[in-house]
């Protein structure tokens, strides 16, 4: 038969797991989930809540120390990603723009084989074949600035 303490610790274990899914990469909620699971296991051996809390605190502390060691050893990639990806990788790139053939007010740029619509940050006119620098990505538009 399921005890109330077992139900509470097991529920806390899954609650912390779901919270970790919402905040990936921190591992704090995962440490609390480990502590809750170990306390859940101690409910099979004892019904003393103080012993279960002690197991929770000790296990959570050990899991937090392991997470801290894992994240800080050898400058882990979890702390500082070594490269940008997706749209962030486009920011700072230099591209050549050209005018769309159908529309006179639409400028396009081709980067990595993909054609993007260009929006100027300062509402200046472009010249066909001019190089610009990407300052941001807004939806499917590149926000660009003229090279000085």
N, C-alpha and C positions, 0 to 999 in steps of 0.2 A: 504494500500500500504506500502511496506517495505521501510523504510528510510535508507539512507546510514549509519547513526550512528548505527541503529539497526543491520544492516548486519555486521558491523565491530565488535561490542561488542559480537554478537552471534558467529561470527567466532573465535574471541579471546577466548571465553569460551571453544569451542571445541578444539582449538589448545592447550590450557593449559591442558585440560583433556587428550589429546593424549600424551603430554609431561610427564604428571604424570604417565601414563601407562609405559612409557619408564624408569622412575626413581621411582619405587614404594618404599613406606616407608618414603619418605622425607616430603610429604604433602605440599611442597612449591608451586608447580604448581597447586595443588588443591585449595590452598588459592587464587591464582591469578584467577583461573577459577570461584570461588565464587564471587570475585570482579567483574569480567567481566559479570557474569550473573546478578548481581544486577544492574550494569550499563545498561545492556540491558533492564531490567525492567523499569528503570527510563526514557528510551527513549519514553515510552508510555505517560509519564506525562509532560516531558519538552524536548525541543530540544537544551537547553543550554549545550554546551560541557563541560564547566567548572564545572557545577553542576554534570554532569555525571562522570567526572574525580575525583571530590571530593568523590562521592559515591564509585567509584572504589578504591580509596586509603583508605578510612575509612573501607570499608568492607574487603579489603585484609588485612589490619592491624589487624582487629578483628579476622579474620580467622587464621592468622599467630600466634597470641597470643593464640588462642584456641589450635592450633596444638602444640605449644611449651609447654603449660600447660599439654596437654594430653600425650605428649612423656616424660615429666620429672616428672610426678607425680608417686610416688611409684616405681621408677626405672622401667619404662615401659619395656616390653619385646621387643618393637620395637627398643630400643637403644642397648640393649645387650641381645641377645638370651641366654636363660639359658642352652640350650643343643645343641650339634651338631647333625646333622642328615645326612642321606645318606652316601656318601663316606667319608665325613669329620669325621663321627663317627668311622670309621675304623682306622684312624690315631692314633697311640699310643697303639693300642691293641697288646697283645702278642698272637701269634699263633704258632701251631706246623706244621712243614712242612714235606712232604713226597715226594718220587720220583714217577714220572709217570711211569707206567709199560711199555708203548710202547717206550718212548723216554728216553734216559739216561741223557740228558742235561736239561730236563724240570722238575722243581720242582713245587709242588702244595701245597696249604693250604686250609683247610676247616674252614670257619668262618661263624657262624650263619646259618649253613646248606648249604652254597654256596661254591662251589669249585672255587678257584682263582688260576691263574698262578702267580708264584712268580719270581720276578727279584731281584737279589742281587745288592745293591748299590756299593759294593766294589769288585765285581767279585771274591769273595771267594767261596770255595766249601762248601756245606752243608752236614750234616749227617742226615740220615733218622731218624725222630722223634725229631729233634732239634727245640728248641723254638727260635723264632725271633720276632722282634718288627716291626710293620708296620710304615714306615716313610712317605709314600705317595701312592696315587692311580694314575696310568697312564693308562687311557683307561680301559681295563679289566685285568690289571696286578697290583699286589701289589708290591710296591717298599719297600724292607725290609732290615733290618740291623741285624747282629748277636747280641744276648744279651751278654753283657760282664759279 
